[in-house]
């Protein structure tokens, strides 16, 4: 494993912040070495300084993508922390449907949901399953846009395929849901087409402007801002406030807080879960 | 952590050999003389590993037993034993979720190596699972505290905003405004 010097540590953490917004401090030295050493060797580099130079010169951004894939955390589960999905099913979706159903029965009810740090897709598919179970046969009366974005190409690729191994699938997902919404093929569990077609995935760096995504009724932004600096967090939630409908809903990670981050949001409680709406 | 192993083979000599060698190595072993019997043993008790011959008399062969074992518990690992001539079937068994295959005649050193690998993997999974569970407990406790604080702070902020508005107001006398502010604070 190639050792990282203090100067390189500064250089590389600065570079990672520039390309992804992820803030790593000096305590993450070991993490950087274990995750980046193989990439450096693969590109024939003997130091991180050299890897940095090569990454900067690489017009196709192959190395940059590899570094992001290696550094980003993809710890995610189906129905991870059940609270938000119960909230979606019993509170948010019923309220939204009331508010959005057009007077004319010929028009469809629009529902736009964004999972801002979709990782390998578990959250998006969990949302899709809730939609399917709640709306069932009426699904055709809705115009659903369910978008998942992530900074990691590798994560988005896997999300898009909807393919999971037994370790990724077994926790969080009840047996009946597994059998109902996934098919086993070649040792992998694959999400069924009826659920897959409900979602779209694309790569997105949350540090860059994202107003072009349009407006959303519900935004999930869970456990990603924790990797950002306070300043970047403020910018992020301010931009999310801009893309959220005035009566829209924001759900953040259960141990995250918006206090001192974005005064445009007010927290609200439903049973044990907290969600946010614009003031 | 000692693993429990179920061996299914219709050849009594091989069955006996498996039983003896595995027991000597410290594993808990049960044997079945065909797929049918193995299936009913599996239904009644849990095994960490199933070692099965691919070809057995009756309706339940190795592939079927693999499926029964995986349906009961996806974490049960299955090793299929096969003649050299049916390697293709062994490969298709692995595609269906078998952990490994062994060629006949079984080399026990090889088998013990595979079992050790399975055991290592199991302890890693167990370890990751323990960590996740510990994280879940920490996370849900923290979530409760943070949620309460978040609502409390937001509520206080609202009060503060109202008090500020009252105190900034030009009209009305000072005492009334102070009394009004205090009542908001004490709400």
Interface residues (C-beta under 8 A of the other chain):
Chain A: X81 X83 X166 X167 X170 X171 X184 X186 X187 X254 X255 X256 X257 X258 X259 X263 X266 X267 X269 X272 X273 X274
Chain B: X74 X75 X94 X95 X96 X97 X125 X129 X132 X139 X140 X142 X143 X144 X146 X147 X149 X150 X151 X153 X154 X157
